[in-house]
Amino acid sequence: MKTIVIYYSFGGSTKAEAERVAAENDAVLCRVEETKDRSLFSTFVQGAPNAKYRKASEIKKIDQDLNLFDRIVIGCPVWGGYPAPAFNAIAELLPSGKEVELFFCSSGGETPKSSQGTKDLISKKGCRVISYRDVKTGKSPGKAKD
Ligand SMILES: Cc1cc2nc3c(=O)[nH]c(=O)nc-3n(C[C@H](O)[C@H](O)[C@H](O)COP(=O)(O)O)c2cc1C
């Protein structure tokens, strides 16, 4: 089974988890970047409200064809209880008929407000959510140096 781990990370903790999952599953790793460079301030004043309304951010074109994979693992940080807007952009790229695994990195490690809606969003793309995982990073909000 061919697996890809596709992720967005602002502060680096989702990146670290994505790298771990990819290595464990012998999967292709694909980093998603937003077209506009974000400040920490903008994650709070614009990013978190957009996350709540399930708005997709603009992302750079990815260099992988998701059609070629059987299983797609998506990782994203949690902003204000909801997946960061890049998650919605990743969801829009999903071809139907795929098995999807989700993991969400947050300081507290919980997403009770959004988990069902997030799974529904993937189902609406014609994909099957086979796992959903909250990852507690304990990391306070901050921008990665790279
Ligand atoms: C705008 C913003 C909102 C956040 N909201 C939450 C939250 O609601 N619950 C939580 O536990 N952590 C929250 N966090 C913390 C991040 O989810 C946490 O630091 C996560 O590990 C970040 O992943 P990253 O390093 O890949 O960006 C928030 C961080 C930011 C920047």
Ligand as a Chemical Component Dictionary entry (heavy atoms), coordinates in Angstrom:
data_LIG
# 
_chem_comp.id                   LIG 
_chem_comp.type                 NON-POLYMER 
_chem_comp.pdbx_formal_charge   0 
_chem_comp.three_letter_code    LIG 
# 
loop_
_chem_comp_atom.comp_id 
_chem_comp_atom.atom_id 
_chem_comp_atom.alt_atom_id 
_chem_comp_atom.type_symbol 
_chem_comp_atom.charge 
_chem_comp_atom.model_Cartn_x 
_chem_comp_atom.model_Cartn_y 
_chem_comp_atom.model_Cartn_z 
_chem_comp_atom.pdbx_ordinal 
LIG C1  C1  C 0 -3.369 30.824 16.452 1  
LIG C2  C2  C 0 -3.124 29.631 17.355 2  
LIG C3  C3  C 0 -4.168 29.058 18.031 3  
LIG C4  C4  C 0 -3.963 27.937 18.855 4  
LIG N1  N1  N 0 -5.034 27.340 19.457 5  
LIG C5  C5  C 0 -4.851 26.238 20.224 6  
LIG C6  C6  C 0 -5.964 25.585 20.835 7  
LIG O1  O1  O 0 -7.121 25.960 20.652 8  
LIG N2  N2  N 0 -5.724 24.495 21.621 9  
LIG C7  C7  C 0 -4.453 24.037 21.852 10 
LIG O2  O2  O 0 -4.297 23.074 22.601 11 
LIG N3  N3  N 0 -3.371 24.613 21.253 12 
LIG C8  C8  C 0 -3.540 25.705 20.447 13 
LIG N4  N4  N 0 -2.466 26.293 19.825 14 
LIG C9  C9  C 0 -1.127 25.708 19.990 15 
LIG C10 C10 C 0 -0.724 24.855 18.787 16 
LIG O3  O3  O 0 -1.789 24.032 18.359 17 
LIG C11 C11 C 0 0.473  23.972 19.161 18 
LIG O4  O4  O 0 1.552  24.799 19.549 19 
LIG C12 C12 C 0 0.896  23.054 18.021 20 
LIG O5  O5  O 0 1.874  22.163 18.506 21 
LIG C13 C13 C 0 1.424  23.856 16.853 22 
LIG O6  O6  O 0 1.843  23.019 15.788 23 
LIG P1  P1  P 0 3.012  23.493 14.807 24 
LIG O7  O7  O 0 4.241  23.665 15.691 25 
LIG O8  O8  O 0 3.163  22.423 13.818 26 
LIG O9  O9  O 0 2.576  24.788 14.191 27 
LIG C14 C14 C 0 -2.655 27.410 19.005 28 
LIG C15 C15 C 0 -1.588 27.997 18.313 29 
LIG C16 C16 C 0 -1.809 29.105 17.478 30 
LIG C17 C17 C 0 -0.669 29.697 16.703 31 
# 
loop_
_chem_comp_bond.comp_id 
_chem_comp_bond.atom_id_1 
_chem_comp_bond.atom_id_2 
_chem_comp_bond.value_order 
_chem_comp_bond.pdbx_ordinal 
LIG C1  C2  SING 1  
LIG C2  C3  SING 2  
LIG C2  C16 DOUB 3  
LIG C3  C4  DOUB 4  
LIG C4  N1  SING 5  
LIG C4  C14 SING 6  
LIG N1  C5  DOUB 7  
LIG C5  C6  SING 8  
LIG C5  C8  SING 9  
LIG C6  O1  DOUB 10 
LIG C6  N2  SING 11 
LIG N2  C7  SING 12 
LIG C7  O2  DOUB 13 
LIG C7  N3  SING 14 
LIG N3  C8  DOUB 15 
LIG C8  N4  SING 16 
LIG N4  C9  SING 17 
LIG N4  C14 SING 18 
LIG C9  C10 SING 19 
LIG C10 O3  SING 20 
LIG C10 C11 SING 21 
LIG C11 O4  SING 22 
LIG C11 C12 SING 23 
LIG C12 O5  SING 24 
LIG C12 C13 SING 25 
LIG C13 O6  SING 26 
LIG O6  P1  SING 27 
LIG P1  O7  DOUB 28 
LIG P1  O8  SING 29 
LIG P1  O9  SING 30 
LIG C14 C15 DOUB 31 
LIG C15 C16 SING 32 
LIG C16 C17 SING 33 
# 
